[in-house]
Amino acid sequence: MTDIEDGTEESNLYLGVEIGGTKHQIVLGDKNGNVLCIEKGKVVLEEGAQGILRWMADHIPAMIEKAPSFGGAVRAIGVGFGGIIETATGRSVASVQVKGWKDFMLKSWFEETFRLPAVVLNDTVAGGYGEYICGAGKGSKSFFYTNIGSGIGGVFIRNGEIYDGNGYGASYLGHTYVPDMIEGTSFKQRKVEELCSGWYIDQRLRSPGYVPKESLIMELCGGKREDISSLMLENAAKAGDAFALSEVRKIAEAYGTGLANLLALLSPERIAVGGGVGKMGDLLLDPVRECVDRLAFVSVKGRYTIVSSVLNDQVVPVGAILYAARENK
């Protein structure tokens, strides 16, 4: 019998699935998180959860069929979901960005549809587990991962174990409150996500009159405010545009304040930042580090590092693969 036929550990492959607010992915990989094949798609918000499920049902069977060409067979599916998950059941409680996920038995749907064991995690939790095992968190004992994408999440991992709070996830950094750094008043509190996430940055920049006419951003968008994006903000800041640099600094202050609070509560030795906005790298992280260092409680000063994600766009499906392999050996 071949390894594929007898089901030895060496023949086991896994699917990592990302269900996000703007994109979804299916990745075929091995137990070590090595990526073998990828299929990507874009979320159509008007179609909601049902549109995403149809896309999964259309594309996952073909990915499963590809496994033998990579020397194995799919053993299980790991899912990183962009919303709140009831850990014990794999039920999606809600999604902040996409309609139709309330009280949906996501784990059961994957298992019944594809006849394979499935594990379901919040997408940031999956990403954090991936970074902890084979990315920026490798070698750390206490690790916090956070993404700045369409939303902002977080996960705290200590000695390889994910802190899950009361069974519905924990460490939701984006839903903690800080002073409104954008309006510049300490008398109004806003969620970190409402100040720093990609969706809210885009919304703010597209507001009439928010971006000055002389800003390079207006040139990059061709004068069409509805086309402005956080990527244009990044490119303008890199070119030295004064407004863009000021806006990045405001985002960094809000985000850094949230991280300083996190450090006071959990004291991780390493923090990794991923997500689309996180791809700004040191352009954003340098002022974040300055803010955190200024606000950090004495117990953590000099005892933490803030770094960029290593796994980048593949962080969620790779983490989902690694967790599925851990739970289905």
C-alpha positions in Angstrom: 0.0 0.0 0.0 1.2 3.6 -0.7 1.3 6.3 2.0 -1.7 7.9 0.5 -3.8 4.7 0.7 -2.8 3.7 4.2 -3.4 7.1 5.7 0.0 7.6 7.3 0.8 11.0 8.9 3.1 11.8 6.0 0.2 11.5 3.5 -2.1 13.9 5.5 -2.8 17.3 3.9 -5.1 20.0 5.2 -7.3 22.8 3.8 -7.1 26.2 5.4 -10.1 28.5 4.6 -10.3 32.2 5.2 -13.7 33.8 5.4 -13.1 37.6 5.6 -14.9 40.8 5.1 -13.3 41.6 1.8 -11.8 38.4 0.6 -11.9 34.6 1.0 -9.2 32.0 0.4 -8.7 28.3 0.2 -5.2 26.9 0.8 -4.0 23.4 0.5 -1.0 22.7 2.8 0.8 20.2 5.0 1.0 19.8 8.8 3.9 22.3 8.9 2.0 25.1 7.2 3.8 24.7 3.9 1.5 26.1 1.2 0.9 23.9 -1.8 -2.0 25.5 -3.7 -4.2 28.6 -3.3 -7.6 29.7 -4.6 -8.7 33.3 -3.9 -12.0 35.2 -4.3 -13.6 38.5 -3.4 -16.5 38.9 -1.0 -19.7 40.3 -2.7 -21.3 42.1 0.3 -24.7 42.2 -1.4 -24.8 38.4 -1.4 -23.8 38.1 2.2 -23.0 34.8 3.9 -24.9 32.7 1.2 -22.7 34.1 -1.5 -19.6 33.1 0.4 -20.9 29.6 1.1 -21.8 29.1 -2.6 -18.2 30.1 -3.5 -16.8 27.6 -1.0 -19.1 24.8 -2.3 -18.0 25.5 -5.8 -14.3 25.7 -5.2 -13.4 23.4 -2.3 -14.1 20.1 -4.0 -11.6 20.9 -6.8 -9.0 21.7 -4.2 -9.6 18.4 -2.4 -9.2 16.6 -5.8 -5.8 18.2 -6.3 -4.4 16.8 -3.1 -3.2 13.4 -4.6 -1.1 15.4 -7.1 0.8 16.8 -4.1 1.4 13.3 -2.6 -1.4 13.2 -0.1 -5.1 13.4 0.8 -7.0 16.0 2.7 -7.4 15.0 6.3 -9.3 17.9 7.7 -10.4 21.5 7.1 -9.4 24.5 9.3 -11.6 27.7 8.9 -10.7 31.2 10.0 -13.9 33.2 10.2 -14.1 37.0 10.3 -16.5 37.2 13.2 -17.4 35.8 16.6 -17.4 32.1 17.0 -18.8 29.9 19.8 -15.7 27.8 20.3 -17.4 24.6 21.6 -19.8 24.2 18.7 -18.2 26.1 15.8 -21.3 28.3 15.5 -20.9 31.8 14.0 -22.5 34.2 16.4 -22.1 37.3 14.3 -20.0 39.1 11.7 -19.5 42.8 12.0 -18.9 43.3 8.2 -21.0 40.6 6.4 -24.7 39.9 6.8 -26.2 36.5 7.2 -23.9 34.8 9.7 -26.0 35.2 12.8 -26.4 31.8 14.6 -25.1 29.8 11.7 -23.6 26.3 12.4 -20.5 26.9 10.3 -18.5 23.8 11.6 -21.4 21.5 10.8 -21.9 23.0 7.4 -18.3 22.3 6.4 -18.4 18.8 7.8 -21.7 17.9 6.2 -20.9 19.5 2.8 -17.4 18.1 2.4 -17.5 15.0 4.6 -14.3 15.9 6.4 -13.6 16.9 10.1 -13.5 20.7 10.5 -12.3 23.2 13.1 -13.5 26.8 13.1 -11.7 29.8 14.6 -12.0 33.5 14.5 -9.8 34.7 11.6 -7.4 36.7 13.8 -7.1 33.7 16.2 -6.2 31.5 13.2 -3.7 34.1 12.0 -2.2 34.5 15.4 -1.7 30.8 15.8 0.0 30.7 12.4 2.4 33.5 13.4 3.1 31.9 16.8 4.0 28.5 15.2 6.0 29.5 12.2 6.0 33.3 11.9 6.8 36.4 14.0 5.8 34.7 17.3 8.1 31.7 16.8 10.1 31.1 20.0 8.1 33.4 22.2 6.3 32.2 25.4 3.7 35.0 25.5 2.6 36.4 22.2 -0.1 38.8 20.9 -1.2 39.0 17.3 -3.4 41.7 15.9 -4.5 42.5 12.4 -5.4 45.9 10.9 -7.5 45.0 8.0 -11.2 45.7 7.2 -11.6 45.2 10.9 -9.2 44.9 13.8 -8.9 41.7 15.9 -6.5 40.2 18.4 -5.4 37.0 20.0 -3.3 36.2 23.1 -1.2 33.0 23.1 0.8 31.8 26.1 2.9 28.6 26.0 1.1 27.5 22.8 -2.4 27.8 24.2 -4.9 30.3 22.9 -6.7 32.4 25.5 -10.4 32.0 24.7 -12.1 33.9 27.5 -15.6 32.6 28.1 -15.7 30.5 25.0 -16.5 33.2 22.5 -13.0 34.5 21.9 -11.1 37.2 23.7 -8.6 40.0 23.1 -10.9 41.9 20.7 -8.5 44.8 20.5 -10.5 46.6 17.8 -13.5 46.8 20.1 -11.7 48.5 23.0 -12.1 52.3 23.4 -9.5 55.1 23.2 -9.8 58.9 23.0 -10.8 60.1 19.5 -7.4 60.9 18.1 -8.9 62.0 14.8 -11.1 64.8 16.1 -8.5 65.6 18.6 -10.6 65.6 21.7 -10.2 63.5 24.8 -13.8 63.9 25.8 -15.1 61.5 23.2 -14.2 57.8 23.1 -14.2 55.7 20.0 -13.4 52.0 19.2 -9.9 51.4 18.0 -11.4 49.8 14.9 -13.5 52.9 14.1 -10.3 54.9 14.0 -7.7 52.6 12.5 -9.2 49.8 10.4 -9.1 49.9 6.6 -12.8 50.3 6.1 -13.0 53.3 8.5 -9.9 54.9 7.1 -11.3 54.7 3.6 -14.7 56.1 4.8 -13.0 59.0 6.6 -10.7 59.9 3.7 -13.7 59.8 1.2 -15.7 62.3 3.3 -16.1 65.6 1.5 -13.5 68.2 2.6 -11.5 65.8 4.8 -8.5 65.4 2.4 -7.1 68.9 1.4 -7.1 69.6 -2.3 -3.4 70.2 -2.2 -2.7 66.7 -0.8 -1.0 64.2 -3.1 -3.9 61.8 -2.3 -6.2 63.9 -4.5 -3.8 63.4 -7.4 -3.5 59.7 -6.7 -7.3 59.3 -6.8 -7.6 61.4 -10.0 -9.9 63.8 -8.1 -12.4 61.1 -7.4 -12.9 61.0 -3.6 -14.9 57.8 -3.8 -11.8 56.0 -5.1 -9.5 57.0 -2.2 -8.1 54.1 -0.2 -5.7 53.5 2.6 -3.1 52.4 0.1 -3.2 55.9 -1.4 -2.7 57.2 2.1 0.4 55.0 2.5 1.8 56.0 -0.9 1.3 59.7 -0.2 2.9 59.4 3.2 5.9 57.6 1.7 6.2 60.5 -0.7 6.3 63.0 2.2 2.8 64.4 1.8 2.2 66.5 5.0 -1.5 65.6 5.4 -0.9 61.9 4.8 1.9 61.8 7.3 -0.3 63.6 9.9 -3.1 61.1 9.3 -0.8 58.1 9.7 0.5 59.7 13.0 -3.1 60.0 14.2 -3.8 56.4 13.4 -0.6 55.3 15.1 -1.5 57.3 18.3 -5.0 55.6 18.5 -3.6 52.1 17.8 -0.6 52.6 20.0 -2.8 53.7 22.9 -4.8 50.5 22.5 -1.6 48.4 22.5 -0.3 50.2 25.6 -3.5 49.2 27.4 -3.1 45.7 26.2 0.5 45.5 27.5 -0.6 46.7 30.9 -3.2 43.9 31.1 -1.5 40.9 29.5 2.2 41.8 29.2 3.1 39.7 26.1 6.8 39.7 25.3 6.1 40.1 21.5 3.3 41.8 19.5 3.0 41.1 15.8 0.9 43.3 13.5 -0.7 42.1 10.3 -3.5 43.0 7.9 -3.7 45.2 4.9 -3.1 48.5 6.8 -0.4 46.7 8.8 1.5 46.3 5.5 2.6 49.9 5.9 5.3 48.4 8.0 7.6 50.8 9.8 5.8 53.8 8.3 3.0 53.0 10.7 4.8 50.9 13.3 7.6 53.4 14.1 5.1 56.0 15.4 3.1 53.1 17.0 6.2 52.1 18.9 6.9 55.6 20.0 3.4 56.0 21.3 3.5 52.6 23.2 6.9 53.4 24.7 5.6 56.7 25.9 2.4 55.2 27.5 3.7 51.8 28.6 3.4 50.9 32.3 6.8 50.6 34.1 6.3 46.8 34.4 6.5 46.3 30.7 9.0 49.0 29.6 11.9 47.4 27.7 10.3 44.0 28.0 8.3 43.7 24.8 8.8 44.1 21.0 6.4 45.2 18.3 7.0 43.6 14.9 5.4 43.1 11.5 3.6 39.9 10.5 5.8 37.4 8.6 3.0 35.3 6.9 1.2 38.4 5.6 -1.8 37.5 3.2 -1.5 33.8 4.0 -1.6 34.2 7.8 -5.2 33.1 8.3 -5.3 30.0 6.1 -1.9 28.9 7.2 -2.9 29.2 10.8 -6.1 27.4 10.1 -4.1 24.5 8.5 -1.8 24.3 11.5 -4.7 24.2 14.0 -6.5 21.6 11.9 -3.4 19.5 11.9 -3.0 19.8 15.6 -6.6 18.8 16.3 -6.8 16.0 13.6 -3.5 14.1 13.6 
